[in-house]
Amino acid sequence: MQVKIKKIGVLTSGGDAPGMNAAIRAVVRGCAFQEIECVGIYRGYQGLIENDFEELNARSVRNIISRGGTFLKSARSKEFQTKEGRRKAYENLINADIDALVVIGGDGTFTGALIFNEEHNFPVIGIPATIDNDINGTDFTIGYDTALNTVVEAIDKIRDTASSHNRLFLIEVMGRDAGDIALNSGIGAGAEEILIPEEDRGIERLVESLKKSRKSGKTSSIIVVAEGDKSGKNIFELAEYIEEHLEDYEIRVSVLGHIQRGGSPSCFDRVLASKLGIGAVDALINGERTIMVGIHHQKVVSVPLEIAIKNGAKYDKNLRRVADITSV
């Protein structure tokens, strides 16, 4: 059943991810195609509270598909975590004659949207954009592919110097709760070991594995460590422990940090963002509410927001087997 939607608001929230601009562009142009007004909301939920709105049209989003980050800016809002803040946001939407909201972000963004809908019965659609790829109900999130390519490129360069100096490099990548970036980039870059938060294999096993690698003739090694890994309190403590038990290696630590969030989005992320942006507008027109538009088997799907944020996505155990076999 089609529903008459006259004006849609769009915002980005939480950590930025490459491809957010492409998603905004798709929402805006999807609205233009359907003859629906579109309003950009700056600085996420904080801008929603502060009435930081701007009318957008098809020309407003020209030449942004290739840009990283988000031109609407992103922020975390403590005020939106309060009932008073959400009430103010709702009143601003009503006063601006906005009929529905598209939120682009990750778990925290969707949690806020779900609570907002429960309190004010306001139509909300989520678009998953986070480099961690930790959202239920979608095979991929916007920004994940770009982040993987950035990490693999960085590891390839680090391996050059590791091989030149017979060094052991510990490389920390993002992933506080999910090891997708570490596991996939580790396989793609040929890492000898990959440590992820979903499993704790023990630091002693890691040291024994590195000793075997040394005996087999490896003169340098790369260990990819997700930031949420529990092998040590942090990657530097882990490096100290390995150094105490492996005298043969000269150990270095490299924290890739926010470089993973930046850069021009890959073609995959631009296409994914475009599909999901159009899918969000279509979902609202078709009367869908409080759902996330995701991608599954290359098709756009609708997933209830409460399912999308429940327990996060599960890591692929077969990939762990692939990593173990190919690192022999």
N, C-alpha and C positions, 0 to 999 in steps of 0.2 A: 504494500500500500504506500503510495507516494504521499509525502507530507509537504505542505507549502512552507518552505524556508525562505525568508527574505534577506536575512543578514547573518553571516557567520563570523565569529571571532577566531583568531588563530594566535597561539603563543608557543614559545619554546621555553623549557624549564629544566633545571638541574644541570649536570655537566654537558658541555657542548660536544657535538659529534659531527664529523665530516658528513655532509649530505643533508643537514638540517635545512640549509638554504634551498636545496633542491625540493625538499618536502613542502616548505612554505610556498615556493613558486608553484608547485602543482596544486596546492589548495587554492591559492589565489586565482590561478587560471582555470581551475575546475569550476570555481564560483562564477567567473566571467562567462564561461561557456554556458552555464546553466542560468545566466542572468540573475545571479544572487550577489548582493553586496558583500564585501569582505573587509574586515577590520583587523589590522595588525595590532597586537598588544605587546608593548615593549617590556623587557625585564621580567618575563614570566608572571607568576602569581602576584609578585610585588607591584608590577605595572597594572595588573588587574585591580588591585586595591587602590592604587593611586590614580586611576583613570588615565593612564598613559596610552591612549589609543590613537591610531592613525588609519584613515581610509586607504585601502590598497586597491589597485587595479592591475590589469595585465601588464601595463608598462612599468608599474612600480617595481616589478621583480625581474626586469630584463637584466641579463648578464650576471645573474647570481648563481646559476646552476653549478658553476665551476669553483665557487668560493667556499672555503672551509668556514667553520664556525657558524654563527647565526646573526644575520643583520638585525633581527629583532632583539638581540641580546638575551642573556639568560641570567637568572639570579635565584638564589634560594631565599624563601620568604618565611621568617619566623612568625610574622603577623598572620599569614594565611593559615598557620597551624592553630589559630584561635577561632572560636565561633564568631567573635566580633569582626575579625578580619575577613572571614568568608562571607559574612552578611554584607559587609561593605562592598566586596567584590561582586556579589549578586546584584546589589542595588545599582552598581555602575553598569552592569550588563543590561539590566532592565531599562535604565535611563537612556542607554545608547541604542535601544531597540534591537539588541542582538538576540537572535533566536536560539543559537547553539554555539558550542565552543569546541574547537579542535586543539588538543594539547599534544605537543611533540616532545617526547622525553623518555625517561625510564621508569623504574619501579617507584621512586618517590613521587614523581610527577603523576603517575597513574593513581597512587594511593590518595593523593590530595584531590584528584578529580573525582574519585569514587565517593569520598566523604562529602565533597561539595554537592554532588548529585543527590546523595541520600538526604542531605539537609534541605536542599532547595528544589529538588526535582527538576534540575536544569539539564537539558540535553548535552552530553559530553561524548566525544569520540577521541580515543588515544591513538597516536602513531608512535611505534617503538623506535626510539633513536638513542642508542647508547653503545659505546665501543665494546662493552663487556659481553654483549650478546646473552644477557641473563634474564630474558623475559619469556615466560611461558606462552605457548600457543603460536609462536612464530619461528620459522626455521632460522631467520636472520633478522638482526636489528640494523637500522641505518647507522653507518659509521664503522661497523665491525670489520668489513672487508678492507676498508682503507687503513684502519689501524693495523691489521695483520700485515699488509704490504709495507707499511712504515717500519714495523718491528723487524720483519725479515730483512729488509734492506739494511737496517742498522746492524743487525747481527752479522750479516755477510761482511760488513766492513770491519766489525770487531774481530771476526775470525781471521782476517788477514793479519792483524797485528798479533793475535794470539799465536798463530802459526809461526810468525817471524821470531817470536821471543820464547817459545815453549811455555806459554802461560795458560793458566786456568782462569777463565772469565766467568763470573756470576753476573747474569744480566737480569735485572728486575723489570718486569712488565706489569701493566695494570691488571687488576683482577682481584679485588678484595674478597669477594665471595664466590667468584666463578673463574675457572681456569681455562676457558676457551681460547683466549689470546695466547697464553703460555703454551698450551698443548699443541695448537695448530701452527703457531709460528715456530715452535721448537722442532716439530717434524719438518716443516718447510725449510728451515735453516740448517737442519742436520745436527741438532744439539745432542750431546751425549747423555744429558739428564734433563728432566723436566719435572718441576715441583709445583703442585697445584693445591688449592685449599680443600678440594673435595676428598682428598685422601692424604693420609699420613703414613708414609712408608718407613719412616725412621731415619735419623741422621747416620746411624751406624751402617745401614744398608747402602746409603749414598757413598760413604767413604770406601767401603769394600768394593763397590762398583767402580769407583775411580781408580782404585789400586789394580783391579783386573784390566781396566783400559790401559793403564800405564804398562803393565806386563805384556799386553798384546801388541805394544808398539806405538800407541798413541802418545804423541809428544805435547799435545795441547788439547784442551777440552773447553766446551761451552756448556754451561748449565743455565737453563732458563727458569727463572723463579717468579711465580705469580706473587704479587704483593701480599696476598692473604695466606700464603703458605705458612704452616706452623712449625717448620723444622727448627727455626730459631726465633728469638724475639724479633729480629729483623735480619736483613740480608748481610749486614756487616758482622753481626754475631755469628752467623752461619759461616761466613768466610774465615773468621778467626778459628772456629772449631776445626774446619777442614785443614787450615794451615798448621794447626798443632799436630794433626794426625797424618799429614801428607807433606813430608819435607821436600819431595822431589819437584813439586809444582811452585811456581811463582804466581800468586793469586792476585787478581784484580777484580774490582766491583764496578759495574756500570748500571746506574739507575736511569732508565729511559724517560720516565716521568711524563710530563705533559706534551712532549713531542708527539706522543701517540694520538693525541686528540686533534692535532692540527693538520694542515695541508689540504690540498685540493682533493675532493672526493673521487674515488675510483669510478669507472664507468658502471660497475655493478651497483655501487651505492647510489649513483645518480638515477639509474633506472628503477631501483627498488624504491627510492624516495618518491619518484614520480608516480609509480603504481599505487603506493600507499596514500599519497596525497589525494589523488583522484578517487581512490577507494573510500577515503574518509568523507568526502563530499557526497559521493553516491550513497553511502550508508545513511547519512542524515536525510537525504531526499527520500530514501526508501523507508524512513520511519524508525531506523535503528537508534538505540540509545545506550549509553554507558557500556560501550564495547571498545575494544581495540581492533584496528585493522592490521592483520599480520600477513605473512606469506607462508604458504605450506604447499610443497610440491609445485612451486612456481605459480600458484593461484592465490589471489587475494582472499583472505578468510576473515570472518568476524569472530572475535573471542570475548566473552564477558570480562570486564576489567578485573573482577575479583579472581578470575582464573588466571589472568595474565600476571598478576602480582603474587600468586600463591606459590611459595617454595622455590621460585626461580626455575630456570631451565636446567635440565639434567645433562651432565657432561657425557660424551660418547666414550663408553668404556672400550669399545673396539679401537678407538684412536690411541688409547693408552697401549694396547697390545701392538699396534703398528709402530708406535714410538719405541717400545722396548726392543722389538725385533730389528728395526732399521738402525738402532744405535749400537749394535753389537760391534 
